[in-house]
Structure formats: structure tokens, C-alpha cells
Amino acid sequence: MRVDIRTILRNCRSSIVSITYENMLWGCGTCGNSGVSSGTSGNGGVPQVAELSLVGANSEEEVGESLSIVSETLRELGIEVTETPPIEIQNIVASVDFGTQFNLNAIAIGLGLEDVEYEPEQFPGLVYRLEDPSAVALLFGSGRAVITGAKTTDAVAHTTNAVETRLTDLGLFQ
């Protein structure tokens, strides 16, 4: 069975940008896996594994709503879907405006080479890898930043505060 993912996307009303799926093997609905299967048998009991990545949602609630829409659409297409597929948020990306210009050369020197990647000829931003929380801040000369790698909105806020505190301690942020 082939599923036209564009049909599913047209039915989604939230801000899903794209859906990717991996290892969608249709056939065995009797093996008891959670995930998505067509409910047919005859392939020797090969486990069915399906993953949907919902990208572009603006909140955890939107992820749940989007998953419900996708699950219902798959059911309408005759594909068996577990009642409550587990949701795992793996990455939150946030943009931040610190409201001041950054001197990226001074920041690179101040933060030290072990936590920073800065090659302005290759990329116009400074990559700052934090350990606590485990996240990455891409800092730009405009004073804007992109925080990525956080798994919760609290981790995004903690990362933003950690960057601001560290730059303030170094005298590089007013």
C-alpha cells in the first residue's frame, strides 16, 4: 500500500512544515508493535516500524493536534494506528533578539576556543556549545541568536539566560 503524504499534509490545519517517515514497512498487523501498519499479514511476521517527524509546530499542544490529524487521516486510509502514539520532543529551535550588537571576535576570544566555533569566512555566526543545559546558541553580529538542541521550552529559556549571563560576566553585553 502506498500512502500519499501530500494528502495527509493537506488535511493538517496546524503549522506542520513537513512530515518525514522512516522504515514504513506495511504488512504485519498481528505482531503487536506500536506504530503504523496496514493490518495485512503474510510477510513472515516482520516487525513494522514507522516514525513520523512533525516539524514546524509552535507548541507542544500543536504537536498533539497535528498527530491526531495525521493519525485520523491514516485510519481513514485503512492503516492501523495505535490509539495514543507516544510523542517525544527531540529538538526545539528558538530565535532570540538580545537587543544589542555583538562583537563576535571579542565573544570568540572571551568564551574560549573549546566551546566556540567561529569562522566568519565560512559562516557569519558564532557557534557556542553549552554543556548546561546541553544546547547550542548561534550568535550573530546583529544581536540575534538561534537556540537549538533544547528539548523543553525551559531549556531554551535557561540557555538564553546562560548566554546573557556569560556575556555579561565577560563585559561583552550591557
C-alpha positions in Angstrom: 0.0 0.0 0.0 1.3 3.4 -0.9 0.3 6.4 1.2 0.4 9.9 -0.4 1.9 12.0 2.3 0.7 15.1 0.5 -2.9 14.0 1.1 -2.2 13.9 4.8 -0.5 17.3 4.8 -3.5 18.9 3.1 -5.7 17.7 5.9 -3.5 19.2 8.6 -4.5 22.6 9.8 -1.6 23.3 12.1 1.8 24.7 11.2 3.4 21.4 10.1 6.0 22.3 7.6 6.8 18.7 6.6 6.4 15.2 7.6 9.1 12.7 7.1 8.8 9.0 7.7 11.4 6.3 8.0 11.1 2.5 7.7 7.4 2.4 6.9 7.0 -1.3 6.2 3.4 -2.2 5.5 2.2 -5.7 6.0 2.2 -7.3 9.5 -0.7 -6.1 11.7 -0.5 -9.1 14.0 2.9 -8.6 15.6 1.7 -6.2 18.3 4.0 -3.4 17.5 3.1 0.1 18.4 3.4 2.2 15.3 1.7 2.1 12.0 0.8 -0.9 9.9 -1.7 -1.8 7.3 -3.2 -4.7 9.2 -2.4 -7.3 6.5 -0.3 -10.4 7.1 1.8 -12.8 5.1 5.3 -11.4 5.3 6.6 -13.8 8.0 5.9 -11.6 11.0 8.4 -8.9 10.1 8.0 -6.1 12.7 6.5 -2.9 11.5 8.3 0.3 12.4 7.1 3.7 11.5 8.2 7.1 12.7 6.6 10.4 11.8 8.5 13.6 12.4 6.2 16.6 12.8 8.2 19.7 12.0 7.1 23.3 12.4 4.7 23.2 15.3 4.8 26.3 17.6 3.8 24.5 20.8 3.6 21.1 22.4 -0.2 21.4 22.0 0.1 21.8 18.3 2.2 18.7 18.1 -0.6 16.7 19.7 -3.2 18.2 17.5 -1.2 17.6 14.4 -0.5 14.0 15.4 -4.3 13.5 15.9 -5.0 14.8 12.4 -2.3 12.6 10.9 -3.4 9.5 12.8 -7.1 10.0 11.8 -6.1 10.5 8.2 -4.1 7.3 8.2 -7.0 5.5 9.8 -9.3 6.8 7.0 -6.9 5.3 4.5 -7.3 1.9 6.2 -4.0 1.9 8.1 -4.0 0.7 11.7 -2.5 3.3 14.1 -2.1 2.9 17.8 -4.6 4.9 19.8 -2.1 7.1 21.5 1.2 7.1 19.7 4.0 8.4 22.1 5.2 11.9 21.5 8.9 12.7 22.0 10.1 16.2 21.5 13.7 15.9 20.4 14.7 19.4 19.4 13.3 22.9 19.9 14.6 25.8 17.8 14.0 29.3 19.0 15.2 32.7 17.8 16.2 35.4 20.3 16.9 39.1 19.9 19.2 40.3 22.6 18.6 43.9 21.5 22.3 44.9 21.1 25.0 44.4 18.5 27.6 41.6 19.2 31.3 41.8 18.6 31.7 38.2 17.6 35.5 38.4 17.6 35.6 39.5 21.2 33.0 36.9 22.2 35.0 34.1 20.5 38.1 35.2 22.5 36.2 35.6 25.7 34.3 32.3 25.6 37.4 30.4 24.7 38.1 28.0 21.8 36.9 24.9 23.5 33.2 25.9 23.5 33.1 28.1 20.3 33.4 27.7 16.6 33.8 31.0 14.7 35.0 31.1 11.1 33.5 34.3 9.6 34.7 33.4 6.2 32.6 30.2 6.3 29.6 31.2 8.3 28.5 34.7 9.6 27.6 33.4 13.1 29.4 32.2 16.1 28.5 28.7 17.3 28.5 28.4 21.1 28.1 24.9 22.5 26.8 24.9 26.1 27.1 22.0 28.5 24.4 23.0 31.0 21.9 23.0 29.5 23.0 20.9 26.6 22.2 23.2 23.7 23.8 25.3 21.0 23.5 29.1 20.6 24.2 30.6 17.2 25.1 34.2 17.8 25.1 36.8 15.1 26.6 40.3 15.0 23.1 41.8 14.8 22.4 40.7 18.4 20.1 37.9 17.3 20.6 34.3 18.2 19.2 30.9 17.3 19.0 28.4 20.2 18.8 24.8 19.1 19.2 21.3 20.6 16.9 22.1 23.6 14.2 19.5 24.4 12.0 21.8 26.5 10.9 25.4 26.5 12.5 25.7 30.0 15.8 24.6 28.5 15.5 27.3 25.8 15.0 30.0 28.5 17.8 28.5 30.6 20.1 28.6 27.5 19.2 32.2 26.7 19.8 33.2 30.3 23.2 31.3 30.4 24.4 33.1 27.2 23.3 36.5 28.6 24.9 35.9 32.0 28.2 34.6 30.5 28.5 37.6 28.1 27.7 40.0 30.9 30.3 38.4 33.1 32.8 38.9 30.3 31.8 42.5 29.9 30.6 41.9 26.4 26.9 42.5 27.0 25.3 45.6 28.5 
